[in-house]
Amino acid sequence: MNYPFTRACLQYFAWNKGTPKEFADMINTNIVRYTHQANIAMLNILDSHDTPRFLTESQGNKTALKMAGLFQMTFEGAPSVYYGTEIGMEGAGDPDCRRPMQWEKSKWDLDMFDFYKKIIDIRHSGTEFRQGDFQFVFHDQVLIYRKVHEASQSIVIMNRTEEDHNISIPLTANRPAYDKINKGNEPDQVLTS
């Protein structure tokens, strides 16, 4: 289990500490510790039976969990969702983190459940998310990274703040751009040179 991945996500997303560059440094430090073959097989977790649940660590911040979940699904390696995270289950340290699965659907956070279905679909929609090379694109205020596999490329942009930020990223011309989280599979715009 990739606990350095977990710690980096907790620090950046759950505890709102550090800059995008500091988060990138933590992730990149972990990447260079292992071979590429080990990294793409690494089990990436946000929480587990041995740790407090991510939503509890984030003081119930659902946006933080969604952003961390999106990072988990689009990063290299094998994402592993601990049962109940996808429905907003909470739990402090052991044994509270081992609460039984909440099977009563009326107690589920259905917005979180739908979000997890969406980000899992995103992972399966593009080969670059499962097999692509990973690279941070540095920005002072916004987390940006690129996933590339052969002709497929995706850029993920996450803003942890409530503020709007102007960003400029060089993209391939004459290709559609999509906002997969907010707009689904409808092109947001077509990029031209």
N, C-alpha and C positions, 0 to 999 in steps of 0.2 A: 504494500500500500504506500502510495506516494504522500507521506505526511508533510514533507517540505512544500508540496503543492498546496495542501490543506492550510498550513500555517500562512503561506503567502496570501491565499484567498481570504482567510480570516482577517489578517491585518489590513489588507486593502479594502475589501468589500464590507465585511461585517463590522470592523472596528473603525473604519473610515480613517485609517492612518496611512501616511505616506503619499507620495506623488505617483503619477503613472510611471515615471522613470524608476523610482525606488521599487515599485512592484515589478517592473520589467527586470530590474537587476536581480531581485529575489528569484524570479522564474528562470532567467538566463543562467544564474549560478547553479541552479538545480539541473538545467539541461546539460551544462558542460561537465557535470560530475559523472555522467553515464554515456555509454555509446548510443548512437542513434537507434540501434535495434532495441536497446533496453528502454529508451524513452518512449518509443511508439508502442511498447507493450506494458508500460507503467499503468497501474491501477490508480486513477485519479479520483479522489474522494473529497467531499466537502465535510462529511461527518460519517460516523460509524458507530458500532456497538461499543467502542472503546472511548469515544469522545462525546462531549456535549453536542447537541444538534446545532447546526449552523444558524437556524432561525432563533434559537435561544441565545447563542453567542452574539447575534446581531441585535439583541433587545427587541425582537419581533419585527425587524426591518425587512419587509417582504421585497422591496426593491433591491436591497443588497443581495438577498438570496437569488433573485431573478438574474441579476448581473453575474453573480458567481456561477450560477447554473449555466448561463450562456457561455461563459468562459470555459467551463468544464466541458461542455459539449463541442466546442469549436477548437479546443487545444489538442495537441498531439497526445496520443496515448488512449487508454480505455477508460471512459467515464463510468463510474459506478455510483448509482444513486441508492443511498441507504433507504430501506423501506420507510415510507411515510414522509420523506422530505418533499416528495412531489405533491403532497396534499397539505403541507404546512404543519406537520407534527413538530412539537417542541420537546425538549428534554434536557435537563442539566447533566452533570457528571454521573458516572456509573453509580447506581443502576438505573437512574431516571432516564438515561438515554436509551434504555432497552425496553421502554414501554411497549406493550403489544400493539400491533397494527390496529389502527382505527378503521374498522370495516363499515361503520355506520356512515353512509355517504352524506347524510344531512350534516355531519360534523366536519366534512372536508372543506378545505379552501378550494373551491372549484376554479377560481381565477388562477391560482397557482397550478392546479392540476392541468388546466388548459394550456398554461404557459409551458409547462414541462413537455406536454405533447408537441407543442409547436417547436421547441428547441431540439427535441429528438428528431422531428421531421426535418428540421434544417440540417442536422448532422447527416441524416441519410440522403438528403437531396443533392449533396455535392461531394464528389470524391475527395476534393481538397480538404474537407473537414475530417475525413477519416484517415487519409493517407498523405495529406499535403505537408509541405515544408512550412514551418512556422517562423515568422519574423515580426518583431515589434517595429512600429513606425512611431518615432518619438514625437511627443507633443507635451507641452507643459501642464495642461489641464485635463486632457481627454485621453483615455486609454484607446489606442489604435494598434491593430495588428493585422497582418496579412497571412493568408493561407493559400499556397500555390501547389497544384499538382498538374503537371503537363500543361494543357491549354486552359485548365480551370483555375480561376483565381477569385478569391473573396477577401473583402476587407471588412473587419468588424470594428465598429466605433462605439464606445461606451462613455457616457458622461455621468459621472458619479454625483455631480452637483446639480443644483436647480438653475444654474446660469447657462445662457446660450454662449457658445464659443464658435468663432469663425475658424475653420480649418481648411487647409489646402493640401490635397494629396494627389500626386500624379497617377492617373488611371489610364487604362488602355482605351483608345478612342473607338467609336462606332460599336459600342457594346452597351446593352441595357444595364441600368443600375436599379437595384431593388432594395426596398426597406422591408426585409423579410419578417421583422418583428411586428411592425405597425401596419404594413400594407400587404403582406402576403406575397403572392407571385405576380402581382401587377407591376410592370415597370414604373419606377418613380420618374425616371428620365432616361433618355438615350444620350450617352456621352459621345460627343463628336470632337474631332481635332480642330 
